[in-house]
Amino acid sequence: MVVLITGVAGYIGSATASGFLEAGHKVIGIDNLSGKNKKAIKNIKKYYEVDFYEVDISNNKALEDVMSRFKIDMVFHFAATSNENFSKKDNLTFYENNIINLFKLLKAMKKFKVKTLIYPSSIFANVGLENTCDAYVKTKILAENMIQDYARSNPDFSYAILRYCNIAGYYSKIFLGEFEHYSIIKNITRIACGKSELGRDFNYDENYHFAHIDDIVNINLKVASELYTTKENICTTIASKESISVENLIKLVEKLSKKEIDITIALKNDHCDKIKSCNLLKYELEYSIEDICKNQLEHEARF
């Protein structure tokens, strides 16, 4: 397959690109490098041949120029704004990056007859627009609607919407670098290793689902293969069957690290309590929540 990956320098995009390259697929990666992790592309190029273009997908001309050079089978769209707390500061940025740029991408895909899209959504998209005040979640729900509406008017177009939960851990095949990507597991393990706390709060009593980045990459490969073969649309949640509260997560990391952790958990995400269970789990995860914590602890202790 020839796969275009937007946001290829990011945490999930770079790992997914590495996974596809390892599997023998051709990857065209684009990223505006606003996430500041230029090392991810350099590290990928040490092991694989990847066509990388520093392009912002808001730039129609630049995006179309890249797409015109290849016969692309599928697009993975990771170029988006994902920090939920940021949505409380600048909601319009979410609508620009997550809605307007998706619209531009779909227009470019139509122009160049690219008929398959895999879109990483959020587990919180399960709640519905009426149950959230969070701009990040709203744009994920609206993006899902846009993709589904586009598919209805273009019967030869197929899509997969993957509602990711909280992703943590480090990609096992190659070292891709440090990322701005945030997870509560990363925060807690950093503190256990004597590092500074990162700046995002979680509700102390709320339960969260997690997935390891390796599982995400493996599932992305499976979904791409299924979609390429069957052309049947997919919408599913990618998450651990079990969930864990932040309080119990702290206790787990304390047990694994044999360190006492002092952390302040203050704010509550206003959409979390709407998620009672993950009932659309099509794919099994290999890593348990304890496995993810161990992997994150090992990394934080080394770097």
N, C-alpha and C positions, 0 to 999 in steps of 0.2 A: 504493500500500500504506500501511496504518497500522502503524507499527513502534514497539514499546516497546523502549527501550534502557536496561538497568540499568547502573549505573556510567558514566553518560553524561558525567561531568566528567573522567574519566580520559584517559590518553594515547590508547588505541585507541578508547574509547567516544565521545569528543568528535570525533575525526576521522571515525569512521564515521557519526555523526549528521550532520555537515556534508556528507558525501558523499551521504547519502540525501536530505537537504533540497535540495541542489544538483540532484539528479535529479528533484525534484518530489514526493517522498513526504512523508507526514505523520509527524512524529517526536514521540513522548511520551518524555521523558527523566526518569529518576529516579536520584538519587545521594544518599548521606548526607554527601557532601563531606568525608569523612575524609581524602581525599588532598590536601586543602588547596588545590586549584586551582580556586577559585571563578571566576577570570578566564576559564576556558574557556567557561563558560555565557554570561557577559557578552559575550565576543567572538563567539560563535555568534549571539547575539541582535542583534548589529550588522548582520548580513547576512540572517538568516533568521528565520522565525516558528517557534518551538519551544515546546511545552508542557513546562515543567520543574517537577518537584516534588522538594523536599528530603525524601526518604523513605529510611529504612533498610529493606531488604527482609526483615530479621528481624522487623519489625513487621507481623504479618499484617493487622491492621485497616487500617493506613495503605496497605499494598500493594494490598489489595482495594478500598479506596476509590478509588485512582487507576484501577485496571483497570476498575472498574464504570462509569466515565465515558465510555469509548470502546469502539468495536467494533474490537478489535485483531486484525490479521492475523498478526502474527509478533513474536516476542521475540528480541532479541539480549541474551545474559546476560553482561555484562562485570563485574558487581559481584562481585569475589572478591579474595582475598589472593594476591599473585603473587610476592613477593620470596622466592626460594628459600633464601637464607641465613637469613631470618627463621624458617624452619621448624625450624632447629636450636635456636632459642631458645624458641619457644612453639608447639608442635605442635598443641595443642588449638584455637588460633585458626584454623588451617587447616581443621580438621574442622568447626568452627562456620560459618565463612564460605563454604567451598567445598562442603560436603556438606549440612549442615542447612538453610542458606538456599536451596540449589537445590531441596531437597525442598519447602520452603514455596512456592517459585515454581511448581513443577510442580502443586502442589495448587491454587494460585490460578488457574493456566492452565486446569486442568480445570473449576473452578467457573465460569469465564467463557467456556468453550468456545473457548479460544485453542489452535489445533492445530498450530502450527509454532514450533520453537525452533532457534536457531543458537547453538551453544555453543563458545567459544574454549577449546580444550584446549592441551596442550603437546606439542612434538615428543618429549619424554621419555616420554610415555604409551605410545610404541611398545615400551618395554622390558619391560613386564609387572611386576606387583606383586612377584614373586619376585626381581627383579633390582635393586631399589632399597631403600634405607633412608631415603629423603628423603620427609618428610611431604607436601610440596608435590606431588611427583609421584604419590604414593599417592592423594591426594585427587582429582587429575585423572583417574586411572584409575578410581577408584570412581565419580566423577561420570559418566564415560562409561558405565559399567555401569548406573547408575541410569537414565539417559536411555534406553538401549537396552531395559532391562527394562520401563520405562514404555510405550515404543512397542509392545512385544510384547502388552501387555495392553490397549492402546488403538489399534486398527488404523487409526483415522482421524487419528492423530498422526504428524507427520513431523519429522525433525530433520536438522541438519548438524553434525557434529563436526569442527572445524577445528583441527588440531594445529599451532599456530604455532611457528616457531623464534624466535630472538632478533630482535626488531624494533627498528629504529633510524631516524634521520632525522626531518625535520620536514615536517608536512603542507603541501603547496604551495598549496592554494587560499586559505586564510586563516591568519593567525597565531593560534594557540589559546592560547599561553602556555607557561610552563615547567612541567615535570612532574617528579614524583618517580621516574617510570619510569626504570629503569636498564638500560643495555647496555654491554658492554665497549667498543664503538665510541665511545659517548658519553664514557666515561672516558678513553680514549686521546686523543681529539681535544681534550678539555678540557685535558689536560696539555700537549698541543702548543700550545695557545693561552694557556698560562701560568696556567691556573686550577687550583683544588685538585682532588686526586684524590678520587673517590667511594669509599665503603667496601664494595666487594665484590670478592672475589678469584676469579680463574680459573686453571685449570691451564695453565702456560706452553706445554706441548706438545700440548694437546688441540685438535682441530678443531671448529669451530662453523659452523653455517649461519645466514644472516641474510636479512632481508627489510625493504624500505623501507615505511614507514607508508602511503605512497601506494598501493603494490601491495596492501597488506592491505585498504585501503578499497575498491579496485577489485574485488578478489576477493570481499569481503563482499557487494558489490552484485550480482555475477554469481551467487554462491551463492543469495542471497535470491531472485533472479529465477527461477533453476532450480527451487528448492524450492517456490516459490509456484505455479509452472506444472505441474511434474511430480509433486510430492508424493513423490518417490523419495528415500529417506534417503541421506545423503552422510557419509562418514568419510574424510578425506584430510589429508595433511601439506602445510602451506604453508611452503615453504623454498626457498632457493637450491639449484640442483643441485650447485653446487660448495661446498666448505667451505674454511675457512682456519684455521690455527693462530693462537693469540694472538701467538706470536713473529713470524709472517709478517704479521699484522695490524698490529703495531707498526711493522714495517719499511715497510709500505705507507703508513701515516700519516706516518711520517718522510719518505718520498719526496715525498708530496703537500704536506706542510707545510714541507719543507726545515728541519725542526727535529729535534734529537736528543731522544728521549723517555726519561726515567728513571722506570720504573714497576716495582713489585714485584708479581709474580704468584705467589701462594703456595699457595692451597688447590685441591684437585681436587674437582669435583662427582662423587659416587660413582656416578652413573648415566650419565655421558657416554660412557664407553668401551663401553657396550652398543649405542650407535647407530653402526652401520657405514656405512649409507647411507640416503637418503630414497627409498624405492621406491614411494611412493604419491602422487607429484606429479601432480595433475590439472590444475593451473593454472600457466601460465608467468608469471614475474616480469619486469618491465621493467627494474628497477634491478639493476645488478651490485653486488658488494660494494665495488668501487672507487667507483662512483657514490654509494653510501650514505656512504662515508667523506668524499667531497668535499662532499656536502650537509651533513653534520654539522659539518665543519670550517668551512664558510661561516657556519653559524649561530653556532657557538661564537665565531668571530672578530667577529661583529656584536653579540652580546649579552653 
